[in-house]
Amino acid sequence: MAEEELSGLQWLSRQRPEAMQHLLAFFRESGRHLDPKTRFLISIVTKVVNLSERGLRQYIPRALREGATPDEILDAILCAYPAAGLTNVIDAVQVLRALDLEAAPDGELPHTGPAGNPSPQWQVMGRVRDLAPGTAMVVAAAERSVAVYNVDGTFHATDNTCLHQGAELGCGILRGATITCPLHGWQFDVTTGACLTHADRQVQSLPVRIKDDEIHVLL
């Protein structure tokens, strides 16, 4: 991957690896006593403060999967008001409404495929020549964020969201078939999605095919 295409976390990890290791260790320790649902609700508050629509679309589903209710998510958004201001809160509520949480049973999102089409379809992620061996990238497609990896010339893909606190796996460091989350160091086997840090967890692995120098992922 070209230097200018690196994310901020990837660039810092390469330029200041020792400093980043200390920083990630700090983050691991700072959230050690919080349950996953609480961590994701806190993350939603921070995304409202920063008005990150992409972040909200990632963390709201993660909070739901950890047991949060739509009402608890709305409360988290409203609690951000003193720091975020009314405009950010209203915009975040619009994101929440767009996810249509009440239309889905048990707090799950209504679908994981492209909007209006629940059937999986092959989506173009990029070109083979743009993803060098030993690197990863993040691609937004079909209303999802996907991490794509090149492991010695073989391509793999997973959901981009770390199971711990929702960081982007595609911004992590790839060593062999292992991706290390850039936030707290959780590790995953990109060929299967299996979590190497906690054996009972697994991120979703996605089918990949190569066609005419294009990387396709089934979503």
C-alpha positions in Angstrom: 0.0 0.0 0.0 1.4 3.4 -0.9 2.4 5.7 1.9 -0.2 8.3 1.0 -3.0 5.6 1.3 -2.2 4.6 4.8 -4.7 5.5 7.6 -3.4 7.7 10.4 -3.2 4.7 12.8 -1.3 2.6 10.2 1.1 5.4 9.5 1.8 6.0 13.2 2.2 2.3 13.9 4.9 2.2 11.2 6.7 5.4 12.2 6.4 5.2 16.0 5.8 1.5 16.8 7.1 1.6 20.4 5.0 4.7 21.2 1.9 3.2 19.7 2.4 0.0 21.7 2.4 2.0 24.9 -0.7 4.0 23.8 -2.6 0.8 22.9 -1.6 -0.8 26.2 -3.1 2.3 28.0 -6.4 1.9 26.1 -6.5 -1.8 27.0 -6.1 -1.0 30.7 -8.4 2.0 30.7 -11.4 0.0 29.6 -10.6 -3.3 31.4 -13.4 -3.0 34.0 -16.2 -2.0 31.6 -18.6 -4.5 30.2 -18.9 -4.5 26.3 -22.3 -2.8 26.2 -21.1 0.1 28.4 -18.0 0.5 26.3 -20.1 0.7 23.1 -22.5 3.2 24.6 -19.6 5.4 25.7 -18.3 5.1 22.1 -21.6 6.3 20.8 -21.4 9.4 23.0 -17.9 10.2 21.6 -19.1 9.8 18.0 -21.9 12.2 18.7 -19.5 14.8 20.1 -17.3 14.4 17.0 -20.4 14.0 14.8 -19.0 10.9 13.0 -21.9 9.4 11.0 -19.7 6.5 10.0 -18.7 5.8 13.6 -22.3 5.9 14.7 -23.3 3.4 12.0 -20.5 1.1 13.3 -21.0 1.4 17.1 -24.8 1.4 17.3 -25.1 -2.1 15.8 -22.2 -3.3 18.1 -24.1 -1.9 21.1 -27.2 -3.7 20.0 -25.4 -7.0 19.7 -24.0 -6.6 23.2 -27.5 -6.2 24.7 -28.3 -2.5 24.5 -31.8 -1.5 23.6 -32.8 1.3 21.1 -34.0 3.4 24.1 -30.5 3.0 25.8 -28.8 4.1 22.5 -31.1 7.1 22.3 -30.3 8.0 25.9 -26.6 7.8 25.1 -27.0 10.2 22.2 -29.0 12.6 24.4 -26.4 12.4 27.2 -23.8 13.8 24.7 -25.7 17.1 24.5 -23.6 19.1 27.0 -20.4 18.5 25.1 -21.9 18.0 21.6 -24.5 20.6 21.3 -28.1 20.4 20.0 -27.1 20.3 16.3 -24.9 17.2 16.7 -27.5 15.5 18.8 -30.2 16.0 16.3 -28.0 14.8 13.4 -27.1 11.7 15.5 -30.8 11.0 16.1 -31.3 11.2 12.3 -28.6 8.5 11.9 -30.4 6.4 14.5 -33.7 6.8 12.7 -32.2 5.9 9.4 -31.1 2.5 10.8 -34.7 1.7 11.4 -34.0 -0.2 14.6 -37.6 -0.5 15.7 -38.5 -2.4 12.5 -36.0 -5.1 13.3 -36.7 -7.9 15.8 -34.7 -8.1 19.0 -32.7 -5.0 18.3 -31.0 -6.5 15.2 -30.5 -4.5 12.0 -33.1 -5.2 9.4 -30.6 -6.5 6.8 -26.9 -6.9 6.1 -27.0 -6.8 2.3 -27.4 -3.9 -0.1 -30.3 -1.5 0.6 -33.6 -2.8 -0.7 -32.0 -6.2 -1.7 -31.5 -8.8 1.1 -29.8 -11.2 -1.3 -26.0 -11.3 -1.2 -24.2 -9.8 -4.2 -20.6 -9.5 -5.3 -19.2 -6.0 -4.6 -16.0 -4.6 -6.1 -13.5 -3.7 -3.4 -10.7 -2.5 -5.6 -7.9 -3.7 -7.8 -5.5 -6.5 -7.1 -2.5 -4.3 -7.9 -3.5 -1.7 -5.3 -3.2 -4.0 -2.3 0.3 -5.3 -1.8 1.0 -8.6 0.0 1.1 -8.1 3.8 -1.3 -5.2 3.8 -4.9 -4.5 4.5 -7.4 -1.8 3.5 -10.9 -0.6 4.5 -13.6 -0.4 1.9 -17.2 0.9 2.3 -19.7 -1.1 0.2 -23.3 -2.0 0.4 -23.8 0.1 3.6 -21.0 -1.9 5.3 -17.4 -1.4 6.2 -15.2 -4.3 5.0 -11.6 -5.1 5.7 -9.7 -6.7 2.8 -6.4 -8.4 3.3 -3.6 -9.7 1.0 -1.9 -12.7 2.6 1.0 -13.6 0.4 -1.0 -13.0 -2.8 -4.2 -14.6 -1.5 -7.1 -12.2 -0.7 -9.4 -12.5 2.3 -12.1 -10.2 3.8 -13.9 -9.8 7.1 -16.2 -7.4 8.7 -14.2 -4.3 9.6 -15.4 -4.0 13.1 -13.3 -5.4 16.0 -15.4 -7.4 18.5 -13.8 -5.6 21.4 -14.6 -1.9 21.1 -15.4 -1.5 17.4 -12.1 -0.3 16.0 -11.4 -0.8 12.3 -9.5 -4.0 11.7 -8.4 -2.9 8.3 -6.4 -0.2 9.9 -4.5 -2.7 12.0 -1.1 -4.5 11.3 -1.2 -7.6 9.2 1.5 -10.3 10.0 1.0 -13.4 8.0 -2.7 -14.3 8.3 -3.1 -12.4 11.6 -4.5 -8.9 11.8 -3.9 -7.0 15.1 -6.5 -4.4 16.0 -5.0 -0.9 16.1 -6.9 0.1 19.2 -6.5 -2.6 21.8 -4.4 -5.3 20.1 -7.0 -8.0 19.7 -5.9 -10.5 17.0 -7.9 -12.3 14.4 -7.2 -15.0 11.7 -8.2 -13.2 8.5 -8.7 -16.5 6.7 -11.5 -17.6 9.0 -12.4 -14.6 11.2 -11.5 -16.5 14.3 -10.5 -14.4 17.3 -7.0 -15.4 18.5 -7.3 -13.3 21.7 -10.6 -14.9 22.8 -11.2 -18.3 21.3 -15.0 -18.1 21.8 -15.4 -15.0 19.5 -15.3 -14.7 15.8 -15.6 -11.8 13.3 -17.6 -12.5 10.2 -15.5 -13.8 7.3 -16.7 -12.9 3.8 -16.2 -14.8 0.5 -13.7 -13.2 -1.9 -13.1 -13.8 -5.6 -10.7 -12.2 -8.1 -12.1 -11.2 -11.5 -10.3 -9.2 -14.2 -7.8 -7.8 -11.7 -10.7 -6.7 -9.4 -11.2 -7.9 -5.8 -14.9 -8.9 -5.3 -16.5 -9.6 -1.9 -19.9 -11.2 -1.4 -22.1 -9.0 0.7 
